[in-house]
Amino acid sequence: MKYVLFAFNGDPICFVHVMLNAFDMREKGHEVKVVLEGSAVTIPKAMAEPGAAFAPLWENLKGSGMIDVVCRACSAKLGVTAEVEAQGLPLGGDMKGHPSMSAYADQGYTVITF
């Protein structure tokens, strides 16, 4: 099965569940993509802070290739575009600057929101 996890919440305590579920799904043989939208685009900056909780898990997620896109429009609005780019994460948004859920659904992904 194919899943795309759309994270909207920028609270690291909430985002840890996105990361844990992404790894769990992948370990069970599913194809998984993660999309950062809304205030979740601030996660890269939060995880780069010294002593950030869950930073090692974040680094594993980045290295896994599961982060498909970070919303370009929200990154610009929340002032984190430079941080997202500095971490080598892909910015995009094919729906007026935002990632399109329907584009993933059209590719056979089940969309899950957090």
C-alpha positions in Angstrom: 0.0 0.0 0.0 1.0 3.6 -0.5 0.5 6.3 2.1 1.2 10.0 2.2 1.3 11.6 5.6 0.3 15.3 5.5 1.6 17.1 8.6 0.0 20.4 9.4 0.8 20.8 13.1 4.1 22.5 13.9 4.4 21.2 17.5 7.3 18.8 17.7 5.5 16.7 20.2 2.7 16.1 17.6 5.1 15.7 14.7 6.9 12.9 16.5 3.8 10.8 15.7 4.2 11.5 12.0 7.8 10.3 12.1 7.0 7.2 14.2 4.1 6.2 11.9 6.2 6.8 8.8 8.9 4.5 10.0 6.4 1.9 11.2 4.6 1.8 7.9 7.8 1.6 5.9 9.1 -1.2 8.1 5.9 -3.1 7.4 6.5 -2.8 3.6 4.4 0.2 2.7 5.5 3.0 0.5 5.4 6.2 2.5 5.8 9.9 1.8 5.7 12.8 4.2 4.5 16.3 3.3 5.0 19.3 5.6 2.2 21.8 5.3 0.8 24.7 7.5 2.8 25.3 10.6 4.6 22.0 10.2 6.9 23.7 7.8 8.6 25.2 11.0 9.6 21.6 12.1 13.0 21.7 10.3 14.0 24.9 12.1 12.7 23.6 15.4 14.6 20.3 15.0 17.8 22.3 14.2 17.8 24.0 17.6 20.5 22.8 20.0 19.1 20.1 22.3 15.9 19.8 20.3 13.8 16.8 21.4 13.5 14.2 18.7 16.4 15.7 16.6 17.9 12.3 16.0 14.6 10.9 14.8 14.2 13.9 12.5 17.7 13.3 11.0 16.7 9.7 10.4 13.5 10.9 8.6 15.5 13.3 6.5 18.0 10.6 5.5 15.2 8.1 4.7 14.1 10.0 1.7 10.5 9.9 2.9 10.1 13.7 3.0 8.5 14.4 -0.3 7.9 18.1 -0.1 7.7 21.1 2.2 5.0 23.6 1.3 6.6 26.6 -0.5 3.7 29.0 0.3 3.6 28.2 4.0 7.4 28.3 4.3 7.5 31.8 2.8 4.6 33.0 4.9 6.2 31.7 8.1 9.7 32.8 7.2 11.4 29.4 7.2 12.2 29.0 3.5 16.0 29.6 4.1 16.1 26.9 6.8 14.2 24.4 4.7 16.6 25.0 1.8 19.6 24.8 4.2 18.5 21.4 5.3 18.3 20.2 1.7 14.5 19.6 1.8 12.4 20.0 -1.4 10.1 23.0 -1.5 7.1 22.8 -3.7 3.4 23.2 -4.2 1.4 22.4 -7.3 -1.8 23.9 -5.9 -1.4 27.6 -5.7 1.9 27.1 -3.8 0.6 24.3 -1.6 1.0 20.5 -2.1 -2.1 19.0 -3.6 -3.7 16.0 -1.8 -5.5 15.1 -5.0 -2.3 14.7 -6.9 -1.2 12.0 -4.4 -4.6 10.4 -4.4 -4.4 10.3 -8.2 -1.2 8.3 -7.9 -2.8 5.8 -5.6 -1.7 7.1 -2.2 -4.0 7.0 0.8 -3.9 10.5 2.3 -3.5 10.7 6.1 -3.5 14.1 7.9 -1.9 15.0 11.2 
